[in-house]
Amino acid sequence: MMFTAAALAATLAGCATPQLSPQQQAAQQEKLLAAAGFNAVPANSPQKMAELQKLPPYQVLMRFHNSKPVYVYADPAFCQCLYTGNEPAYQNYRRLAIEQNIANEQYMAAQMNENAAMNWGVWGPLW
């Protein structure tokens, strides 16, 4: 019985968070970056596109420019741009990402609680 409940909870948790396409994941990430204060710089020349493709895609990385840390995020496939931000923008991004993760976890917990509270017995055998 306990194993069945755990399996059901795991299945329902998987249903609560639909798998996103790579493009949707990039769009979500880029919304966070923009909200945090990062700027999107289009790779609108062959040289910029070549440099963009040298960076690991879809990762926030720290680089130095004029001895100051600069944070970059390369999206060579969808927006074909480079997001750039300074230290305050990066700290805002981290805060927003943590808040989003907490909200997602709370949503999943609420879904699991709602499903666990459902009295399936009143519906009789469903399968």
One Martini backbone bead per residue (centre of mass of N, CA, C, O) as a GRO file, in nm:
protein
  127
    1MET     BB    1   0.060   0.062  -0.023
    2MET     BB    2   0.298   0.256   0.014
    3PHE     BB    3   0.421   0.204  -0.263
    4THR     BB    4   0.178   0.304  -0.427
    5ALA     BB    5   0.179   0.593  -0.318
    6ALA     BB    6   0.467   0.661  -0.411
    7ALA     BB    7   0.420   0.606  -0.711
    8LEU     BB    8   0.192   0.808  -0.748
    9ALA     BB    9   0.346   1.060  -0.657
   10ALA     BB   10   0.568   1.042  -0.873
   11THR     BB   11   0.380   1.056  -1.115
   12LEU     BB   12   0.242   1.327  -1.044
   13ALA     BB   13   0.497   1.496  -1.036
   14GLY     BB   14   0.561   1.451  -1.336
   15CYS     BB   15   0.292   1.590  -1.434
   16ALA     BB   16   0.338   1.882  -1.306
   17THR     BB   17   0.612   1.876  -1.497
   18PRO     BB   18   0.651   1.958  -1.790
   19GLN     BB   19   0.816   1.909  -2.066
   20LEU     BB   20   1.052   2.101  -2.220
   21SER     BB   21   1.172   2.248  -2.464
   22PRO     BB   22   1.458   2.392  -2.553
   23GLN     BB   23   1.318   2.659  -2.630
   24GLN     BB   24   1.158   2.696  -2.364
   25GLN     BB   25   1.401   2.695  -2.176
   26ALA     BB   26   1.541   2.938  -2.301
   27ALA     BB   27   1.309   3.139  -2.262
   28GLN     BB   28   1.301   3.124  -1.955
   29GLN     BB   29   1.593   3.207  -1.903
   30GLU     BB   30   1.576   3.483  -2.060
   31LYS     BB   31   1.368   3.611  -1.876
   32LEU     BB   32   1.541   3.614  -1.625
   33LEU     BB   33   1.775   3.778  -1.738
   34ALA     BB   34   1.613   4.030  -1.814
   35ALA     BB   35   1.491   4.081  -1.528
   36ALA     BB   36   1.793   4.111  -1.400
   37GLY     BB   37   1.964   4.296  -1.641
   38PHE     BB   38   2.015   4.176  -1.899
   39ASN     BB   39   2.163   4.187  -2.225
   40ALA     BB   40   2.082   4.167  -2.563
   41VAL     BB   41   2.311   4.053  -2.818
   42PRO     BB   42   2.329   4.036  -3.137
   43ALA     BB   43   2.432   3.807  -3.398
   44ASN     BB   44   2.477   4.029  -3.680
   45SER     BB   45   2.742   3.865  -3.757
   46PRO     BB   46   2.975   3.643  -3.845
   47GLN     BB   47   3.167   3.702  -3.607
   48LYS     BB   48   2.962   3.682  -3.375
   49MET     BB   49   2.865   3.395  -3.440
   50ALA     BB   50   3.139   3.259  -3.405
   51GLU     BB   51   3.176   3.344  -3.106
   52LEU     BB   52   2.914   3.224  -2.995
   53GLN     BB   53   2.992   2.918  -3.081
   54LYS     BB   54   3.235   2.898  -2.865
   55LEU     BB   55   3.026   2.885  -2.656
   56PRO     BB   56   2.851   2.759  -2.416
   57PRO     BB   57   2.536   2.669  -2.419
   58TYR     BB   58   2.308   2.762  -2.177
   59GLN     BB   59   2.521   2.932  -1.993
   60VAL     BB   60   2.644   3.080  -1.713
   61LEU     BB   61   2.923   3.298  -1.744
   62MET     BB   62   3.247   3.401  -1.650
   63ARG     BB   63   3.407   3.701  -1.742
   64PHE     BB   64   3.663   3.925  -1.856
   65HIS     BB   65   3.642   4.294  -1.868
   66ASN     BB   66   3.853   4.514  -1.777
   67SER     BB   67   3.885   4.351  -1.492
   68LYS     BB   68   3.580   4.264  -1.510
   69PRO     BB   69   3.301   4.108  -1.442
   70VAL     BB   70   3.123   3.902  -1.679
   71TYR     BB   71   2.809   3.789  -1.784
   72VAL     BB   72   2.721   3.500  -1.986
   73TYR     BB   73   2.478   3.403  -2.254
   74ALA     BB   74   2.437   3.155  -2.497
   75ASP     BB   75   2.224   3.173  -2.810
   76PRO     BB   76   2.260   3.017  -3.121
   77ALA     BB   77   1.956   2.913  -3.208
   78PHE     BB   78   1.723   3.119  -3.131
   79CYS     BB   79   1.826   3.429  -3.080
   80GLN     BB   80   2.115   3.483  -3.156
   81CYS     BB   81   2.263   3.554  -2.864
   82LEU     BB   82   2.405   3.771  -2.605
   83TYR     BB   83   2.410   3.769  -2.270
   84THR     BB   84   2.467   4.052  -2.051
   85GLY     BB   85   2.630   4.102  -1.722
   86ASN     BB   86   2.666   4.205  -1.413
   87GLU     BB   87   2.683   4.154  -1.085
   88PRO     BB   88   2.395   4.254  -1.010
   89ALA     BB   89   2.252   4.087  -1.230
   90TYR     BB   90   2.346   3.813  -1.127
   91GLN     BB   91   2.219   3.831  -0.845
   92ASN     BB   92   1.932   3.861  -0.951
   93TYR     BB   93   1.923   3.597  -1.103
   94ARG     BB   94   1.966   3.408  -0.862
   95ARG     BB   95   1.718   3.498  -0.706
   96LEU     BB   96   1.506   3.432  -0.924
   97ALA     BB   97   1.577   3.130  -0.950
   98ILE     BB   98   1.512   3.054  -0.661
   99GLU     BB   99   1.218   3.153  -0.660
  100GLN     BB  100   1.127   2.965  -0.889
  101ASN     BB  101   1.196   2.697  -0.752
  102ILE     BB  102   1.012   2.735  -0.509
  103ALA     BB  103   0.749   2.765  -0.666
  104ASN     BB  104   0.764   2.487  -0.804
  105GLU     BB  105   0.768   2.320  -0.542
  106GLN     BB  106   0.498   2.426  -0.430
  107TYR     BB  107   0.326   2.331  -0.663
  108MET     BB  108   0.392   2.030  -0.642
  109ALA     BB  109   0.294   1.996  -0.349
  110ALA     BB  110   0.003   2.083  -0.400
  111GLN     BB  111  -0.064   1.863  -0.605
  112MET     BB  112  -0.005   1.623  -0.417
  113ASN     BB  113  -0.209   1.702  -0.196
  114GLU     BB  114  -0.459   1.702  -0.372
  115ASN     BB  115  -0.434   1.405  -0.463
  116ALA     BB  116  -0.425   1.278  -0.175
  117ALA     BB  117  -0.720   1.399  -0.093
  118MET     BB  118  -0.846   1.219  -0.276
  119ASN     BB  119  -1.149   1.025  -0.289
  120TRP     BB  120  -1.150   0.736  -0.466
  121GLY     BB  121  -1.369   0.549  -0.334
  122VAL     BB  122  -1.633   0.703  -0.442
  123TRP     BB  123  -1.573   0.601  -0.758
  124GLY     BB  124  -1.460   0.345  -0.764
  125PRO     BB  125  -1.368   0.156  -1.009
  126LEU     BB  126  -1.144   0.269  -1.279
  127TRP     BB  127  -0.984  -0.031  -1.383
   0.00000   0.00000   0.00000
